[in-house]
Amino acid sequence: MAVRLSTILKTARFVNYRLFDDMSIDFHPELTVLIGKNGAGKTSLLGGLIPLLTPLIQRIRLQTPDISETNQGSDIKNGRLEFVNTIGIELDVNGIEIGFDPENIDVKESQSTKYAEDKNGQSIKNKVTLNWFASFNSDFESDLDASDNLAFEVLNDVSLKISRLLKANYKFKERSEIELPLIVYYPCMEAQEWLDLPENKGSKIDQKTEYRAYDESLTKRSFNYQRFFSWFKGEENKSRQNLEAKHLETVKYAIYSMLNDDGEEGRFHKLETNYLRFPEEGELEISQAGEYGPIQVSQMSSGQKSLFALVSDLARRLCILNPNKPKPLEGNGIVLIDEIDLHLHPSWQRKVVPQLQKTFPKIQFVVTTHSPFVLQNVPSESIFVLDDGKISDKKYYALGRDIDAVIFEAFGSEKYSTETQEARDLLKLINQCYDLIDDKEYEKAEKIYQKLLKYLPLLDTRMVEFRTALDLANRSA
């Protein structure tokens, strides 16, 4: 038996939230990349989704929705009394019946759960968009309600039925394949901060269930190295005792696929706990091909640690959430990532988004970035520019384009820097050389060219242009 609950973030609206007066966005179903100047509202948009996604997790866990700790009155736009954020989530359920048809509903009561049938008493289609809003006022009071009255009832109905199936899996040792959506937010943090967070043991009531995958998933503690390390050692112990530890290799695969460049499948390998220096707790090491040998995870570069933190936590959560799914990395969900390019070399900035989508193909990613290299692998329909508290209507084309064009068009930055006097003087010399060649004053242009050699390499495109023009002129003389 296979049961799947999948979600897609469809829309969001933010009214009086931080810098937003009234801003709406329609998310791409696979990838939304938010760009904009500092202070444009990229991080604010992700933050505004937290009180909206929190009740989704709470309903799935059969908890009473409570968003009182997800935000504070300080998020209200200056001069306003409250903010109201609204979300639209597409819910798709396969394997169990739910009753919900917005156009043809006949609501009934059954065992304290509302459901719906069509006029012939047949089960209704299992895909629908649900809407709800979250608000906070200046008195630090919160409110949560559904824009349509059946949204939370449908979530309750689905979650209750899935909960019964999960309990049957544990009680009767059944192996029903039950897929739940992952909902997680990774804030912008320094790589070392991820490693230094103390372990939180998580929810007591969910310790032995799939729901552990949601522990702290929408907080600044979403990745906790000690929590990951404890899970990893537990899986290693299972493997040593010849117990099933299939998820250990799955998580390792995800980590290797992100850390290794194309054609370097074996560069990073053999992630394992070493107990030689710390016999009681051990330390996590990863081996590298060649002369480098194994290094501790804490000794990795900031970029490597950032990728390690992101991918290891994503893979671990998906394995916990979908223990009986043959390919848990193909689980669905909504993942928010702030500043996905942080600490990454340009070559990794280019690959991070496509590699994440390849490793986690059913995840809907919503990310922010300041990197033109990230955009070079992103289709135009996935690029959203925040400008003056609104989503720009202009289309930006970056896929496969040269970096200068992306920097100028998508980020609004000049092709060449003029921030310092030295840079302005250099640009002045370059323009003089162009003008002199156009005016056929080649001797003067040659002198400028020789000056430029002190600042620019021979293979700079402008230097190549100058040298070619001057050589052609000399041959014609």
N, C-alpha and C positions, 0 to 999 in steps of 0.2 A: 504494500500500500504506500502510495506517495502523496503527500500533502504539501502544498506550497502556498505560502503567503508572501506576496511580493508587493513592493511599494515603489512609486515613482513620485518625486517631488515635482509638482506641476507649476504651481504659482505661489507667490507671496506678495503681501502688501504691507508696507510699514508707514504708519501715520503718527507723526509727532515723536518718532523714535530717533534719538541722538540728533544727527544732522538732517534727517529726512523729514520733509513736510508731509508729503504723500507720494510714496514711490512704490511702483509695482514692477514685477519681473515675471516673465514666463521662462522657466528653466528648460534647457535642452535635456532630453530624456537620458542621454549618456554622459555628456560632458559640458559643464558650464565653467568657462574661465573668465574671471572678473579682473579687469585691469582699470587703471586710473591713477591719477597723481596721489601723492601722500595726502591723507585727509579727505579723499573723495568718498569714503564710506565702504570700502571693500570689507574690512574687518567688521565694521558695524553691521553690514548685511548678514554676515555669517553669525554674528552674535545675536541678531534679531531672530534667527531661526531656532535658537536654543529653547526658549519658552514655548515654541510652537511644536517642536519635535519631541520634547520631554513627555507630554501626555500620550504621544503615540507609543513610546516605550512603556510607560506606566500602564496603559491599557493592555498591551500585549502581555505584561507580567501580572495582569489582573490586580493591579494596585489602584487605589483611588487617586485620580489625577490631582497633582498639587504642584503648582509652578511658583510658589511663594519664594523659593530660594534660588530661582534661576536668574532673577534680575532684581534691580533696585530702582528706586525712584530717580536715581541719578541718570538713568538712561532716557528720561523724558527730555524732549527738546526744550531748550531754554525758553521760558515765558509761557509754556503750556502746562496744563494740569494733569494730563495722562497721555500715554501712548497706547495705540491699539494695533497689534500685528495680526495678520490673517494668513492662513496657509491653505493650499489645496493639494491633497495627496491622492494619487490614484492607487486604489486598493485592488489587487487581483488575487483571487483565491481559487486554487485548483485542488480537487480531491475531497472537498467537503462542500456542502450546500449552504449558501447564505441567501437570505431573501432581501433583495434590494433592487428596485427598478424605479428610478426617479420619475419616469413618465407614466408608470402604470402600477401604483402601489396600493396594496390593501393590507394595512398594518394589523397584526394580531398579537395577542399575548400568549406566551407559552413558557412555563417554568421560569417566570421572571425575565424572560428574554424576548425581545421583539424580533419578529421576522416578517417576511412578506411573501405573498404568492400572487401570481397573476390571476386573472379572472377565471381561469380553468383549473386553478389549484396546482399548477406546475411550478417547478423550481425556477427561480429567476437567474438571469446571467450573473456571473460572479466578478464582474469588473465595474468599478464605479469610482468617481472622484468625490472624496469627502472633504468638507471644509470646516474649519473652526478658527477661533480667534483667541488671543491672549492679550490682556491689558494690565497695566500698572498705573496707579495714580500717585499724586504727590504725597499722599498720606501712607505710602508704602503698602497699599491694599492691591491685591491681584484678583483678576477674574479670568475665568476660562469657560468658554461656551462654544457650542457648535453653530455654525451659520445655517446649516440645515439640521433639523431636529433629530434625524436618524443617524448622524455620523458616529457618535459615540456608542449608540446602541448596536450598530453594525460591528464596530470594533469589539465591543463586549461579546457579542454573539460568536464571532470568529475566534477570539482569544480563548473563550471558555471551551469551545470544542477542541481547539488545538491543545489546551492544557490537559484535557481528559486523555487525548492520544499520547501525550508525553508521559503521563502517569502510567498508562498502560504499558508503554515501552519499558519502564523501570520495574513495574510490579510483575508483569508476565513475561519479562525478558523478550519482548517482541522487538522487532527491528524495522518498524515503520519508518520510512524516509520522510522526515518532517523538516521542511525548509522555512526558516524564519528570516525576516529582513534585518540586516545589520544597520544600525544607526549610530554614527560615531563622528566626533569632531576633534580635529587635531589643531590646536592653536599654534601660533608662532612662538616658539621657545628656543633658546639656545640649546645646542645638542647636549651639553653637559648637564643642563637642568633635567633633561629626561632621565639621566642615569642617577641623579642624586635624590630623586623623590623617594621618600620612605614608603614601604609597602603598606597598603590598606587591604585588610583581609576580605573586604567586600561584603555583600549582602548575606546575612546569616541564613535567611529563609531560602535563598537560591543557591546555596553552596554546591548542591549536587545536581543541578539542572542546567539546561541549555541557557537559561536566563542569565547565568553568570557572564555571558558575553556582553551584556548591557551594563555591567558594573562601571560606573564613572565614565561612561562613553561620551557624555555630553558635558564634561567638565575639563578643566585645565590639567587634570590628572589622567587623561584618557590613555596615554602611554605611561606605564610605570615599569621601569626596568626590573625592579625586584619582584614584582608580580609575574612578569614574563619569565624571569630566571627560575622562580619557584615552579611554575608550570613546566618549563623545559626540563628541569631536573626530575620532576615527577614522571614525565614521559620517558626519559632516559632510563629511569629505574624500572619502568614497565618492560622496556625493551630488554634489559639485562636479565629479567626474570622470565623471559620468553612469553610475556603477556602482550596483548595487542597494543601497539603504539604507532599505528599507521599515520597519525597526525604529526608525529615528530618529523618524518621525512617530508611531509607536505609543507610544513613551515620552513624547513631547511631549503627546499626547492624554491620557495617564494623569495627567500633572502638571497640565495645565490643568483637567481635570475635578475634581481635588481642591482646587485653589487658588481656583477661581471659585465664588462663591456661586450659588445658583439664580437664573436669569434674568440672569446676568452672564457669559455664555459668552465674551465678548471682553475681559474686564477684564485678565486675564493672558494674554499671547500672545507669539509670536515669541521663543522661547528660542533663543539662538544665541551663538556665541563671538565676542567683540569683540577684535581684535588692535591697536587704536589705542594703548592705554596700555602694553600688554605685547606687543610685536611677536613675541617668540619663543614664549611660552607661551599668551598670550591670557587672557581672563577670561570667565566665563559670565555672560551678562546675560539678563534677561527683561523684556519691555516691558509697560507697564500703560496701559490706556486713560485718556484724559483728560490732565490737566496734569502728571501725575507723570513720564511718560516711562520709559525703560529704567532698571533698577537692577541692580547686581551681585547675584548670589545671596548673597554674603557680607553684603550690606546689608539683606537681608530681615529681617523681625521674627523673634523666636524661634519663634513659632507657625508662621509660613510656612516657616521653615527646617526645622522638625521634620517638617511634612507633605511638603515637598520631598524631604528625605532618605529618608523611608519609601517614598514612592510611586515616586520615580525608581529606587531600588535594586530594589524589587519588580518593576517593569516591565522594567528592564534584565535582571535574572536570568531572568525568564520568556521574554524574547526570545532570550537565549543558549541557554536550555534547549530551546526549541521553535522552531528557526529555520525549519522548513518547515511549521509549523502556520499556517493562514490567519489565525487570530485568537489570537496567542500569549498575550494577556492572559486568555484562557479556559483556560489551563493549570491543572492541579490542584496541590495541595500543602498543606503544614501550615506556618502562619506564627504565631509567638509574638511578642507585643508587650507589653512592660512599660510601664505607665502611659501608655496611649494618649492620655490627655487632657492630657499635659504641655504647658504654655505656650499651650494653645488657648483662645480666647475662647469663652464659653458657646454662642454660635450655631454655632461650628465643632465644639464638643464634641458637640452634638446630631447633626451630620451626618456625623461622621468614620466611624462604623461602617457606616451604610447606604451611604455613598458608596464606601467600600472594597469592600463586598460587590457593589455595582453595577459597579465598575471591574474587580474580580477575582472573577467570579461562581463559580468552581470552587475557590477557595481555602478551606480550613478555618482559621478564625481562632481563636486562643486568646489573650485579652487580659486585662490587669488595669486597674482604674481606681478612682479615688476620687471620680469625678464623677457626681452624680445626673442631670446633663444627658445624659451618655452613655446611662444606663439608660432614659431616656424613649423611646428608639427600639429597645429590646431586648425581645423576648418573654420571658415568664417561664421557659420551658424552657431558655433560654440563660443565665440568671443563676444563678451558684453563689456562695454565701456561705461564706467560710472563718471558722470560729469555734472557738477553742480547739483548733487542730490538726486539725479535722475539717471535712468539708463538711456544712453544715446541711441537715436534711431539709425545712425550711420552704420553701414556695414564696413567691417575691416577685414581685408584679405591679407593673411600672413603666411598661409600654408605654402612652403616651398620657395618663398620669396627671399631676396638677399637681405641681410641684416640691416643695412642702411635704410632700406625702404620701410621695414617694420618699425625701426626706431622712429623714423620721421612721421609715418602715417598713423600708427596705432598709439604711440606714446607721445607724439607731438614734440619730440626733441629734435634739435638741429642736427644735421649730418656731422658737422664738425664742432668741436668745443670752442667757445669764446669766453669762457669763464675767467681766464687769467690773461694778464697782459702778454705773457710769452705765447700763449695760444693765439691771441689776436694778431700778434706780430707775425707769427708763422703763417696764418691764413692770409695776411696781407701780402706776404712774399709769394705765396702760391697763386693768388689772383693776379699779381704783377706778371708772373711768368706766363700765365695764360694770355694776358693782354698783349705782352710783347711778342709772343709767337703769332697771335692773330694779326698784329701790325707788321709782321715780318722783320722785326728788329731782333734778329737771331743772336747777334753778339751780346747784346744786353741780356737777352733771355738766358744765354749760356752762363753768364756771371751769376744770375739769380739761381739758376740750377745748381751751380757749385756751392752756393751758400746753403741751399736746401739739403745738400748731402750731409750736412752736420746734424740735421734733425730727422730726416726721413730715410728709410732703407731703399735700396735700389729697386726692390720689387713692389714698393708702394704703387698703386695703380696710377696715381698722378705723376710720379717720377717716371714710370714706364711711358706714359703719354708724352711727357716733355722730351725724354731721350729719343723716342721714335721720331717726333716732329723735328727735332734739331738735327738728327742724323740724316733725315730725308732732305732737309734744307741744305746741308753740307754737300750731299751728293749732287744736288741740282745746281750748286754754285759753279 
